[in-house]
């Protein structure tokens, strides 16, 4: 597995339909940044396969994103908080 400083060699062409985007968020204080990130992905000329928004331990933010973007995959972080 490569580290953050290594590159990965791909054996073939990668198209946008092969790409998933994951955006993580945890606070309503950065709500406009989250909207900008989501809208940026949604407005790309070539659509990605899926956009997943993960909300870290914030039920209010989770409900807000699900309400504003009902077609997205929006999930709570179910891992141990730390």
ChimeraX attribute file (.defattr): number of C-alpha atoms within 10 A of each C-alpha:
attribute: neighborCount
match mode: 1-to-1
recipient: residues
	/A:1	5
	/A:2	7
	/A:3	7
	/A:4	6
	/A:5	6
	/A:6	8
	/A:7	8
	/A:8	9
	/A:9	6
	/A:10	7
	/A:11	6
	/A:12	6
	/A:13	6
	/A:14	9
	/A:15	11
	/A:16	13
	/A:17	11
	/A:18	11
	/A:19	13
	/A:20	12
	/A:21	12
	/A:22	13
	/A:23	14
	/A:24	14
	/A:25	19
	/A:26	19
	/A:27	15
	/A:28	14
	/A:29	9
	/A:30	10
	/A:31	15
	/A:32	10
	/A:33	12
	/A:34	19
	/A:35	13
	/A:36	11
	/A:37	12
	/A:38	19
	/A:39	11
	/A:40	10
	/A:41	16
	/A:42	14
	/A:43	9
	/A:44	10
	/A:45	8
	/A:46	11
	/A:47	16
	/A:48	16
	/A:49	12
	/A:50	17
	/A:51	19
	/A:52	15
	/A:53	23
	/A:54	19
	/A:55	22
	/A:56	18
	/A:57	17
	/A:58	14
	/A:59	13
	/A:60	12
	/A:61	19
	/A:62	22
	/A:63	15
	/A:64	13
	/A:65	21
	/A:66	15
	/A:67	11
	/A:68	10
	/A:69	14
	/A:70	10
	/A:71	9
	/A:72	15
	/A:73	14
	/A:74	20
	/A:75	16
	/A:76	18
	/A:77	17
	/A:78	10
	/A:79	8
	/A:80	6
	/A:81	7
	/A:82	3
